[in-house]
Amino acid sequence: MTFLTPPARRAVLRYATVLGLLILAAVGSTAPASAHATLLFTSPAADATVAESPRPCSWSSTSLSR
């Protein structure tokens, strides 16, 4: 005993295929998440050789809020 006639089965399969392709397109077109800021530079520079230990240490990074 079948629940769907062949034309109805084809229609369900067609709708399921279209729905699956739409879901794949929506998921595949999203941009990756960026949860961390990017370090732009440091002062003194990384691996720099200095005569004395520097008192202030500073860095600059990108903002997380856009």
N, CA, C and O atoms as a Maestro MAE file, in Angstrom:
{
 s_m_m2io_version
 :::
 2.0.0
}

f_m_ct {
 s_m_title
 :::
 protein
 m_atom[264] {
  # First column is atom index #
  i_m_mmod_type
  r_m_x_coord
  r_m_y_coord
  r_m_z_coord
  i_m_residue_number
  s_m_chain_name
  s_m_pdb_residue_name
  s_m_pdb_atom_name
  i_m_atomic_number
  :::
  1 25 0.842 -1.179 0.000 1 A "MET " " N  " 7
  2 3 0.000 0.000 0.000 1 A "MET " " CA " 6
  3 2 0.883 1.235 0.000 1 A "MET " " C  " 6
  4 15 1.737 1.389 0.873 1 A "MET " " O  " 8
  5 25 0.686 2.108 -0.960 2 A "THR " " N  " 7
  6 3 1.462 3.340 -1.027 2 A "THR " " CA " 6
  7 2 0.595 4.507 -0.590 2 A "THR " " C  " 6
  8 15 -0.618 4.515 -0.802 2 A "THR " " O  " 8
  9 25 1.233 5.488 0.019 3 A "PHE " " N  " 7
  10 3 0.500 6.646 0.526 3 A "PHE " " CA " 6
  11 2 0.386 7.742 -0.524 3 A "PHE " " C  " 6
  12 15 -0.577 8.508 -0.523 3 A "PHE " " O  " 8
  13 25 1.363 7.818 -1.417 4 A "LEU " " N  " 7
  14 3 1.364 8.872 -2.426 4 A "LEU " " CA " 6
  15 2 1.321 8.266 -3.824 4 A "LEU " " C  " 6
  16 15 1.940 7.238 -4.099 4 A "LEU " " O  " 8
  17 25 0.590 8.917 -4.676 5 A "THR " " N  " 7
  18 3 0.573 8.496 -6.074 5 A "THR " " CA " 6
  19 2 1.884 8.948 -6.711 5 A "THR " " C  " 6
  20 15 2.529 9.851 -6.178 5 A "THR " " O  " 8
  21 25 2.295 8.369 -7.810 6 A "PRO " " N  " 7
  22 3 3.554 8.775 -8.451 6 A "PRO " " CA " 6
  23 2 3.649 10.283 -8.752 6 A "PRO " " C  " 6
  24 15 4.712 10.860 -8.523 6 A "PRO " " O  " 8
  25 25 2.599 10.945 -9.252 7 A "PRO " " N  " 7
  26 3 2.725 12.394 -9.473 7 A "PRO " " CA " 6
  27 2 2.915 13.171 -8.162 7 A "PRO " " C  " 6
  28 15 3.682 14.132 -8.109 7 A "PRO " " O  " 8
  29 25 2.213 12.747 -7.115 8 A "ALA " " N  " 7
  30 3 2.353 13.423 -5.821 8 A "ALA " " CA " 6
  31 2 3.744 13.175 -5.244 8 A "ALA " " C  " 6
  32 15 4.340 14.074 -4.649 8 A "ALA " " O  " 8
  33 25 4.261 11.964 -5.417 9 A "ARG " " N  " 7
  34 3 5.603 11.635 -4.937 9 A "ARG " " CA " 6
  35 2 6.651 12.495 -5.647 9 A "ARG " " C  " 6
  36 15 7.595 12.970 -5.017 9 A "ARG " " O  " 8
  37 25 6.485 12.694 -6.963 10 A "ARG " " N  " 7
  38 3 7.415 13.548 -7.713 10 A "ARG " " CA " 6
  39 2 7.346 14.997 -7.230 10 A "ARG " " C  " 6
  40 15 8.368 15.678 -7.144 10 A "ARG " " O  " 8
  41 25 6.139 15.460 -6.919 11 A "ALA " " N  " 7
  42 3 5.972 16.831 -6.437 11 A "ALA " " CA " 6
  43 2 6.656 17.014 -5.076 11 A "ALA " " C  " 6
  44 15 7.332 18.017 -4.845 11 A "ALA " " O  " 8
  45 25 6.476 16.050 -4.189 12 A "VAL " " N  " 7
  46 3 7.122 16.118 -2.872 12 A "VAL " " CA " 6
  47 2 8.639 16.084 -3.034 12 A "VAL " " C  " 6
  48 15 9.349 16.842 -2.372 12 A "VAL " " O  " 8
  49 25 9.134 15.224 -3.895 13 A "LEU " " N  " 7
  50 3 10.571 15.138 -4.132 13 A "LEU " " CA " 6
  51 2 11.104 16.440 -4.723 13 A "LEU " " C  " 6
  52 15 12.188 16.894 -4.357 13 A "LEU " " O  " 8
  53 25 10.340 17.040 -5.638 14 A "ARG " " N  " 7
  54 3 10.754 18.304 -6.247 14 A "ARG " " CA " 6
  55 2 10.827 19.408 -5.184 14 A "ARG " " C  " 6
  56 15 11.804 20.155 -5.139 14 A "ARG " " O  " 8
  57 25 9.808 19.517 -4.335 15 A "TYR " " N  " 7
  58 3 9.807 20.532 -3.281 15 A "TYR " " CA " 6
  59 2 10.918 20.299 -2.266 15 A "TYR " " C  " 6
  60 15 11.542 21.254 -1.803 15 A "TYR " " O  " 8
  61 25 11.169 19.054 -1.920 16 A "ALA " " N  " 7
  62 3 12.253 18.734 -0.980 16 A "ALA " " CA " 6
  63 2 13.609 19.083 -1.577 16 A "ALA " " C  " 6
  64 15 14.495 19.563 -0.870 16 A "ALA " " O  " 8
  65 25 13.774 18.844 -2.871 17 A "THR " " N  " 7
  66 3 15.031 19.180 -3.536 17 A "THR " " CA " 6
  67 2 15.246 20.690 -3.568 17 A "THR " " C  " 6
  68 15 16.340 21.174 -3.278 17 A "THR " " O  " 8
  69 25 14.202 21.427 -3.920 18 A "VAL " " N  " 7
  70 3 14.306 22.893 -3.953 18 A "VAL " " CA " 6
  71 2 14.592 23.429 -2.557 18 A "VAL " " C  " 6
  72 15 15.441 24.307 -2.401 18 A "VAL " " O  " 8
  73 25 13.909 22.925 -1.548 19 A "LEU " " N  " 7
  74 3 14.136 23.360 -0.174 19 A "LEU " " CA " 6
  75 2 15.575 23.061 0.254 19 A "LEU " " C  " 6
  76 15 16.222 23.906 0.872 19 A "LEU " " O  " 8
  77 25 16.073 21.882 -0.066 20 A "GLY " " N  " 7
  78 3 17.451 21.529 0.271 20 A "GLY " " CA " 6
  79 2 18.460 22.434 -0.417 20 A "GLY " " C  " 6
  80 15 19.446 22.849 0.193 20 A "GLY " " O  " 8
  81 25 18.217 22.740 -1.682 21 A "LEU " " N  " 7
  82 3 19.126 23.642 -2.397 21 A "LEU " " CA " 6
  83 2 19.082 25.054 -1.821 21 A "LEU " " C  " 6
  84 15 20.119 25.713 -1.739 21 A "LEU " " O  " 8
  85 25 17.910 25.528 -1.422 22 A "LEU " " N  " 7
  86 3 17.809 26.850 -0.797 22 A "LEU " " CA " 6
  87 2 18.551 26.900 0.534 22 A "LEU " " C  " 6
  88 15 19.218 27.888 0.841 22 A "LEU " " O  " 8
  89 25 18.437 25.840 1.318 23 A "ILE " " N  " 7
  90 3 19.154 25.782 2.602 23 A "ILE " " CA " 6
  91 2 20.662 25.755 2.360 23 A "ILE " " C  " 6
  92 15 21.408 26.457 3.043 23 A "ILE " " O  " 8
  93 25 21.114 24.961 1.405 24 A "LEU " " N  " 7
  94 3 22.545 24.934 1.089 24 A "LEU " " CA " 6
  95 2 23.044 26.287 0.602 24 A "LEU " " C  " 6
  96 15 24.145 26.703 0.963 24 A "LEU " " O  " 8
  97 25 22.262 26.975 -0.203 25 A "ALA " " N  " 7
  98 3 22.661 28.297 -0.694 25 A "ALA " " CA " 6
  99 2 22.730 29.302 0.452 25 A "ALA " " C  " 6
  100 15 23.636 30.135 0.490 25 A "ALA " " O  " 8
  101 25 21.786 29.232 1.380 26 A "ALA " " N  " 7
  102 3 21.781 30.164 2.508 26 A "ALA " " CA " 6
  103 2 22.962 29.909 3.435 26 A "ALA " " C  " 6
  104 15 23.606 30.856 3.887 26 A "ALA " " O  " 8
  105 25 23.250 28.659 3.721 27 A "VAL " " N  " 7
  106 3 24.357 28.320 4.623 27 A "VAL " " CA " 6
  107 2 25.702 28.558 3.937 27 A "VAL " " C  " 6
  108 15 26.655 29.010 4.572 27 A "VAL " " O  " 8
  109 25 25.776 28.259 2.663 28 A "GLY " " N  " 7
  110 3 27.039 28.401 1.942 28 A "GLY " " CA " 6
  111 2 27.419 29.830 1.638 28 A "GLY " " C  " 6
  112 15 28.583 30.102 1.346 28 A "GLY " " O  " 8
  113 25 26.469 30.760 1.698 29 A "SER " " N  " 7
  114 3 26.778 32.144 1.356 29 A "SER " " CA " 6
  115 2 27.084 33.008 2.568 29 A "SER " " C  " 6
  116 15 27.315 34.208 2.416 29 A "SER " " O  " 8
  117 25 27.092 32.445 3.750 30 A "THR " " N  " 7
  118 3 27.380 33.238 4.948 30 A "THR " " CA " 6
  119 2 28.880 33.453 5.098 30 A "THR " " C  " 6
  120 15 29.685 32.610 4.702 30 A "THR " " O  " 8
  121 25 29.238 34.582 5.670 31 A "ALA " " N  " 7
  122 3 30.645 34.903 5.915 31 A "ALA " " CA " 6
  123 2 31.091 34.265 7.238 31 A "ALA " " C  " 6
  124 15 30.279 34.105 8.149 31 A "ALA " " O  " 8
  125 25 32.363 33.903 7.346 32 A "PRO " " N  " 7
  126 3 32.835 33.330 8.605 32 A "PRO " " CA " 6
  127 2 32.835 34.373 9.722 32 A "PRO " " C  " 6
  128 15 33.035 35.562 9.476 32 A "PRO " " O  " 8
  129 25 32.613 33.921 10.920 33 A "ALA " " N  " 7
  130 3 32.592 34.818 12.077 33 A "ALA " " CA " 6
  131 2 34.008 35.235 12.451 33 A "ALA " " C  " 6
  132 15 34.950 34.455 12.318 33 A "ALA " " O  " 8
  133 25 34.146 36.452 12.913 34 A "SER " " N  " 7
  134 3 35.439 36.961 13.362 34 A "SER " " CA " 6
  135 2 35.270 37.438 14.795 34 A "SER " " C  " 6
  136 15 34.710 38.507 15.036 34 A "SER " " O  " 8
  137 25 35.748 36.659 15.733 35 A "ALA " " N  " 7
  138 3 35.519 36.964 17.140 35 A "ALA " " CA " 6
  139 2 36.684 37.678 17.809 35 A "ALA " " C  " 6
  140 15 36.564 38.082 18.966 35 A "ALA " " O  " 8
  141 25 37.802 37.845 17.121 36 A "HIS " " N  " 7
  142 3 38.975 38.457 17.742 36 A "HIS " " CA " 6
  143 2 39.442 39.654 16.925 36 A "HIS " " C  " 6
  144 15 39.347 39.667 15.698 36 A "HIS " " O  " 8
  145 25 39.947 40.655 17.632 37 A "ALA " " N  " 7
  146 3 40.517 41.817 16.961 37 A "ALA " " CA " 6
  147 2 41.851 41.429 16.324 37 A "ALA " " C  " 6
  148 15 42.480 40.452 16.731 37 A "ALA " " O  " 8
  149 25 42.270 42.191 15.335 38 A "THR " " N  " 7
  150 3 43.539 41.940 14.658 38 A "THR " " CA " 6
  151 2 44.591 42.898 15.197 38 A "THR " " C  " 6
  152 15 44.372 44.109 15.225 38 A "THR " " O  " 8
  153 25 45.725 42.370 15.623 39 A "LEU " " N  " 7
  154 3 46.804 43.199 16.131 39 A "LEU " " CA " 6
  155 2 47.458 43.925 14.970 39 A "LEU " " C  " 6
  156 15 47.917 43.298 14.015 39 A "LEU " " O  " 8
  157 25 47.502 45.278 15.054 40 A "LEU " " N  " 7
  158 3 48.075 46.072 13.975 40 A "LEU " " CA " 6
  159 2 49.573 46.288 14.161 40 A "LEU " " C  " 6
  160 15 50.352 46.059 13.236 40 A "LEU " " O  " 8
  161 25 49.985 46.731 15.359 41 A "PHE " " N  " 7
  162 3 51.410 46.923 15.618 41 A "PHE " " CA " 6
  163 2 51.643 46.992 17.123 41 A "PHE " " C  " 6
  164 15 50.702 47.162 17.899 41 A "PHE " " O  " 8
  165 25 52.903 46.859 17.526 42 A "THR " " N  " 7
  166 3 53.302 47.004 18.926 42 A "THR " " CA " 6
  167 2 54.471 47.971 19.002 42 A "THR " " C  " 6
  168 15 55.169 48.199 18.014 42 A "THR " " O  " 8
  169 25 54.675 48.535 20.182 43 A "SER " " N  " 7
  170 3 55.808 49.437 20.392 43 A "SER " " CA " 6
  171 2 56.421 49.086 21.738 43 A "SER " " C  " 6
  172 15 55.753 49.230 22.762 43 A "SER " " O  " 8
  173 25 57.663 48.632 21.774 44 A "PRO " " N  " 7
  174 3 58.594 48.373 20.688 44 A "PRO " " CA " 6
  175 2 58.127 47.193 19.825 44 A "PRO " " C  " 6
  176 15 57.290 46.391 20.240 44 A "PRO " " O  " 8
  177 25 58.680 47.114 18.640 45 A "ALA " " N  " 7
  178 3 58.270 46.091 17.689 45 A "ALA " " CA " 6
  179 2 58.584 44.694 18.211 45 A "ALA " " C  " 6
  180 15 59.455 44.519 19.064 45 A "ALA " " O  " 8
  181 25 57.881 43.724 17.701 46 A "ALA " " N  " 7
  182 3 58.121 42.336 18.093 46 A "ALA " " CA " 6
  183 2 59.550 41.934 17.729 46 A "ALA " " C  " 6
  184 15 60.039 42.295 16.659 46 A "ALA " " O  " 8
  185 25 60.216 41.197 18.601 47 A "ASP " " N  " 7
  186 3 61.593 40.720 18.422 47 A "ASP " " CA " 6
  187 2 62.605 41.857 18.303 47 A "ASP " " C  " 6
  188 15 63.692 41.656 17.761 47 A "ASP " " O  " 8
  189 25 62.270 43.037 18.798 48 A "ALA " " N  " 7
  190 3 63.214 44.162 18.752 48 A "ALA " " CA " 6
  191 2 64.212 44.033 19.899 48 A "ALA " " C  " 6
  192 15 63.873 43.533 20.972 48 A "ALA " " O  " 8
  193 25 65.439 44.485 19.667 49 A "THR " " N  " 7
  194 3 66.463 44.518 20.701 49 A "THR " " CA " 6
  195 2 66.597 45.951 21.190 49 A "THR " " C  " 6
  196 15 66.877 46.857 20.405 49 A "THR " " O  " 8
  197 25 66.397 46.156 22.494 50 A "VAL " " N  " 7
  198 3 66.484 47.501 23.073 50 A "VAL " " CA " 6
  199 2 67.523 47.492 24.174 50 A "VAL " " C  " 6
  200 15 67.757 46.466 24.813 50 A "VAL " " O  " 8
  201 25 68.157 48.661 24.398 51 A "ALA " " N  " 7
  202 3 69.220 48.767 25.408 51 A "ALA " " CA " 6
  203 2 68.650 48.612 26.812 51 A "ALA " " C  " 6
  204 15 69.260 47.957 27.657 51 A "ALA " " O  " 8
  205 25 67.495 49.202 27.070 52 A "GLU " " N  " 7
  206 3 66.869 49.120 28.392 52 A "GLU " " CA " 6
  207 2 65.442 48.596 28.235 52 A "GLU " " C  " 6
  208 15 64.836 48.659 27.165 52 A "GLU " " O  " 8
  209 25 64.961 48.100 29.305 53 A "SER " " N  " 7
  210 3 63.577 47.637 29.292 53 A "SER " " CA " 6
  211 2 62.658 48.848 29.153 53 A "SER " " C  " 6
  212 15 62.770 49.794 29.933 53 A "SER " " O  " 8
  213 25 61.775 48.838 28.198 54 A "PRO " " N  " 7
  214 3 60.893 49.992 28.018 54 A "PRO " " CA " 6
  215 2 59.854 50.078 29.144 54 A "PRO " " C  " 6
  216 15 59.321 49.062 29.589 54 A "PRO " " O  " 8
  217 25 59.582 51.286 29.588 55 A "ARG " " N  " 7
  218 3 58.590 51.478 30.654 55 A "ARG " " CA " 6
  219 2 57.175 51.314 30.104 55 A "ARG " " C  " 6
  220 15 56.444 50.425 30.541 55 A "ARG " " O  " 8
  221 25 56.787 52.148 29.165 56 A "PRO " " N  " 7
  222 3 55.424 51.941 28.649 56 A "PRO " " CA " 6
  223 2 55.420 50.868 27.568 56 A "PRO " " C  " 6
  224 15 56.354 50.757 26.774 56 A "PRO " " O  " 8
  225 25 54.395 50.117 27.556 57 A "CYS " " N  " 7
  226 3 54.213 49.121 26.504 57 A "CYS " " CA " 6
  227 2 52.847 49.402 25.893 57 A "CYS " " C  " 6
  228 15 51.857 49.501 26.618 57 A "CYS " " O  " 8
  229 25 52.778 49.529 24.588 58 A "SER " " N  " 7
  230 3 51.500 49.854 23.959 58 A "SER " " CA " 6
  231 2 51.270 48.946 22.764 58 A "SER " " C  " 6
  232 15 52.209 48.404 22.181 58 A "SER " " O  " 8
  233 25 50.026 48.794 22.419 59 A "TRP " " N  " 7
  234 3 49.674 48.026 21.232 59 A "TRP " " CA " 6
  235 2 48.430 48.664 20.617 59 A "TRP " " C  " 6
  236 15 47.726 49.439 21.265 59 A "TRP " " O  " 8
  237 25 48.185 48.336 19.401 60 A "SER " " N  " 7
  238 3 47.009 48.853 18.710 60 A "SER " " CA " 6
  239 2 46.353 47.698 17.975 60 A "SER " " C  " 6
  240 15 47.026 46.867 17.366 60 A "SER " " O  " 8
  241 25 45.035 47.660 18.042 61 A "SER " " N  " 7
  242 3 44.304 46.587 17.377 61 A "SER " " CA " 6
  243 2 43.041 47.154 16.760 61 A "SER " " C  " 6
  244 15 42.642 48.281 17.056 61 A "SER " " O  " 8
  245 25 42.424 46.374 15.912 62 A "THR " " N  " 7
  246 3 41.180 46.793 15.297 62 A "THR " " CA " 6
  247 2 40.058 46.731 16.314 62 A "THR " " C  " 6
  248 15 40.142 46.004 17.305 62 A "THR " " O  " 8
  249 25 39.029 47.480 16.070 63 A "SER " " N  " 7
  250 3 37.877 47.496 16.951 63 A "SER " " CA " 6
  251 2 37.000 46.276 16.692 63 A "SER " " C  " 6
  252 15 36.883 45.824 15.553 63 A "SER " " O  " 8
  253 25 36.389 45.747 17.735 64 A "LEU " " N  " 7
  254 3 35.501 44.604 17.570 64 A "LEU " " CA " 6
  255 2 34.106 45.037 17.143 64 A "LEU " " C  " 6
  256 15 33.383 44.265 16.513 64 A "LEU " " O  " 8
  257 25 33.721 46.269 17.480 65 A "SER " " N  " 7
  258 3 32.385 46.727 17.091 65 A "SER " " CA " 6
  259 2 32.453 47.371 15.714 65 A "SER " " C  " 6
  260 15 33.338 48.177 15.429 65 A "SER " " O  " 8
  261 25 31.506 47.000 14.875 66 A "ARG " " N  " 7
  262 3 31.463 47.568 13.523 66 A "ARG " " CA " 6
  263 2 30.099 48.103 13.247 66 A "ARG " " C  " 6
  264 15 29.848 48.626 12.161 66 A "ARG " " O  " 8
  :::
 }
 m_bond[263] {
  # First column is bond index #
  i_m_from
  i_m_to
  i_m_order
  :::
  1 1 2 1
  2 2 3 1
  3 3 4 2
  4 3 5 1
  5 5 6 1
  6 6 7 1
  7 7 8 2
  8 7 9 1
  9 9 10 1
  10 10 11 1
  11 11 12 2
  12 11 13 1
  13 13 14 1
  14 14 15 1
  15 15 16 2
  16 15 17 1
  17 17 18 1
  18 18 19 1
  19 19 20 2
  20 19 21 1
  21 21 22 1
  22 22 23 1
  23 23 24 2
  24 23 25 1
  25 25 26 1
  26 26 27 1
  27 27 28 2
  28 27 29 1
  29 29 30 1
  30 30 31 1
  31 31 32 2
  32 31 33 1
  33 33 34 1
  34 34 35 1
  35 35 36 2
  36 35 37 1
  37 37 38 1
  38 38 39 1
  39 39 40 2
  40 39 41 1
  41 41 42 1
  42 42 43 1
  43 43 44 2
  44 43 45 1
  45 45 46 1
  46 46 47 1
  47 47 48 2
  48 47 49 1
  49 49 50 1
  50 50 51 1
  51 51 52 2
  52 51 53 1
  53 53 54 1
  54 54 55 1
  55 55 56 2
  56 55 57 1
  57 57 58 1
  58 58 59 1
  59 59 60 2
  60 59 61 1
  61 61 62 1
  62 62 63 1
  63 63 64 2
  64 63 65 1
  65 65 66 1
  66 66 67 1
  67 67 68 2
  68 67 69 1
  69 69 70 1
  70 70 71 1
  71 71 72 2
  72 71 73 1
  73 73 74 1
  74 74 75 1
  75 75 76 2
  76 75 77 1
  77 77 78 1
  78 78 79 1
  79 79 80 2
  80 79 81 1
  81 81 82 1
  82 82 83 1
  83 83 84 2
  84 83 85 1
  85 85 86 1
  86 86 87 1
  87 87 88 2
  88 87 89 1
  89 89 90 1
  90 90 91 1
  91 91 92 2
  92 91 93 1
  93 93 94 1
  94 94 95 1
  95 95 96 2
  96 95 97 1
  97 97 98 1
  98 98 99 1
  99 99 100 2
  100 99 101 1
  101 101 102 1
  102 102 103 1
  103 103 104 2
  104 103 105 1
  105 105 106 1
  106 106 107 1
  107 107 108 2
  108 107 109 1
  109 109 110 1
  110 110 111 1
  111 111 112 2
  112 111 113 1
  113 113 114 1
  114 114 115 1
  115 115 116 2
  116 115 117 1
  117 117 118 1
  118 118 119 1
  119 119 120 2
  120 119 121 1
  121 121 122 1
  122 122 123 1
  123 123 124 2
  124 123 125 1
  125 125 126 1
  126 126 127 1
  127 127 128 2
  128 127 129 1
  129 129 130 1
  130 130 131 1
  131 131 132 2
  132 131 133 1
  133 133 134 1
  134 134 135 1
  135 135 136 2
  136 135 137 1
  137 137 138 1
  138 138 139 1
  139 139 140 2
  140 139 141 1
  141 141 142 1
  142 142 143 1
  143 143 144 2
  144 143 145 1
  145 145 146 1
  146 146 147 1
  147 147 148 2
  148 147 149 1
  149 149 150 1
  150 150 151 1
  151 151 152 2
  152 151 153 1
  153 153 154 1
  154 154 155 1
  155 155 156 2
  156 155 157 1
  157 157 158 1
  158 158 159 1
  159 159 160 2
  160 159 161 1
  161 161 162 1
  162 162 163 1
  163 163 164 2
  164 163 165 1
  165 165 166 1
  166 166 167 1
  167 167 168 2
  168 167 169 1
  169 169 170 1
  170 170 171 1
  171 171 172 2
  172 171 173 1
  173 173 174 1
  174 174 175 1
  175 175 176 2
  176 175 177 1
  177 177 178 1
  178 178 179 1
  179 179 180 2
  180 179 181 1
  181 181 182 1
  182 182 183 1
  183 183 184 2
  184 183 185 1
  185 185 186 1
  186 186 187 1
  187 187 188 2
  188 187 189 1
  189 189 190 1
  190 190 191 1
  191 191 192 2
  192 191 193 1
  193 193 194 1
  194 194 195 1
  195 195 196 2
  196 195 197 1
  197 197 198 1
  198 198 199 1
  199 199 200 2
  200 199 201 1
  201 201 202 1
  202 202 203 1
  203 203 204 2
  204 203 205 1
  205 205 206 1
  206 206 207 1
  207 207 208 2
  208 207 209 1
  209 209 210 1
  210 210 211 1
  211 211 212 2
  212 211 213 1
  213 213 214 1
  214 214 215 1
  215 215 216 2
  216 215 217 1
  217 217 218 1
  218 218 219 1
  219 219 220 2
  220 219 221 1
  221 221 222 1
  222 222 223 1
  223 223 224 2
  224 223 225 1
  225 225 226 1
  226 226 227 1
  227 227 228 2
  228 227 229 1
  229 229 230 1
  230 230 231 1
  231 231 232 2
  232 231 233 1
  233 233 234 1
  234 234 235 1
  235 235 236 2
  236 235 237 1
  237 237 238 1
  238 238 239 1
  239 239 240 2
  240 239 241 1
  241 241 242 1
  242 242 243 1
  243 243 244 2
  244 243 245 1
  245 245 246 1
  246 246 247 1
  247 247 248 2
  248 247 249 1
  249 249 250 1
  250 250 251 1
  251 251 252 2
  252 251 253 1
  253 253 254 1
  254 254 255 1
  255 255 256 2
  256 255 257 1
  257 257 258 1
  258 258 259 1
  259 259 260 2
  260 259 261 1
  261 261 262 1
  262 262 263 1
  263 263 264 2
  :::
 }
}
